[in-house]
């Protein structure tokens, strides 16, 4: 099982901080302040060692056991007992194990020294507890945030795959309906369209499984699909298409525009009334702009094909793949329906 580099870096920070604390006597030497003797350094070590006891007792024990479980009273009580015990032990060490030397004689009134010791050091230990809580909480938040982002990434991939699985049968169903109509109108042309359909399905079923595809492949797919849809349209339907003649190899998410084109043919064509569809897609240095306008013939509520699932799925995909890098608007104004999608191809 591999250990995260962040874990090692966290401990490196701890070691560096304590190394600075334990090495402080080396930073304050000079002509008038000679280097500490061994006994003096042992006396110095008692305080930072006591800080370590308070810090890591909280870091590994009290915080997780009481503070994270919201038992604040026990956390405060445990720290009062801990700090009291550490301060008493530290005081006894200073007084009986490593007593002051001749240059630092004990105070004439020991009780005053004791009161002064406890009063001056209580705030220091409380600051150590606060630092332990802050560092432990920050580390816990960072770990939780990392796990949340990881789960969100997994969820995003799963939802994208689910959206694609919904799109592929939906596309195939509509295309087969188109071919069925074409077989009745012109069987020889239907045979040619079956070959074109195989290219379309190859793109949908295989190429679109990639995270990104070249823009040129997506444009070729749209051209084939639009030509397939044009064949079955009656003469009173006018279709105007403007696609890049030599599209770039810019990577984009696959099947972004098919829902818009499908929607235009689905709602923009009437069997009796004059109808029009205008499809314009062009690329600039920074953006990919797709605008589709069509006459508006909404489906009756009983027709489930007019539920708009394609546009809803597209909105979800855009939010997951291009957050903050797209503008997607659609709606109708009297008898014209307009869908506009602008993609920011590169991070600004």
C-alpha angles and dihedrals in degrees: 000000000000121000117225115250087227089066092055092046090052092055090045089059090051092050092047093050094050091044089057091048094049092044096051094106088062091058095055102053125117145133091298095036112052122198114282119262120238093262092048091050090050089054089049092050093058093073100049090042089054088049089054091052092052093042098050096038085060095037096053102024127014099039096051095037099046113006096048090047089050096244093138095164093058091045093054093042092049091051093049090053092044095049092044093051093045093048093049091049091047091049092050091049091052093047105040111014101037105017121184117280127232092276091055107036120187119264119270090239110046094191090059089051090051094049091046091049094052094043095049096044101041092078091048092056091046088053089051090052090049091050091050091050093047094049094043093048092047091050091047092049092048091050092048091047091050091051091046092053091047092051090045090053091051090047091049093052091047092049092047090052089049091051091051091049089053092047099050098058090041091054093044092050093053093044094050089051088054093051091047089056091046093052089060092048104040120357097188092054089046090061090055091047091053088061090050089048090057089059090049093050092046089057094045097044100037115013094043090057087077120092090238137010131195113272088236091061091050091049092050089050092052092048091053092046094048091049090051091051093046093060095065097044119109119243095259091064112093116200120190117187129186114180129157112275092209107022119192128247092247108148115242136165111273126250096018098136104035093085090055093049092045090049091052094053092041098052101020101064129078123187092221110021128069109269136188138192125189119189119186123174123167138160129226129185092275108013144051110212124195121181123176124182126181142162110271121240106156120208119245116259090252090062106086092193087076094060092107096231091144094060092044091052090047091053090053093048093050092050092051099041103032107025109178091359103087144058117207122180132164138165143113134268110201104303099351126082119202130191120185126185122179118183124195100221096194132035109258 
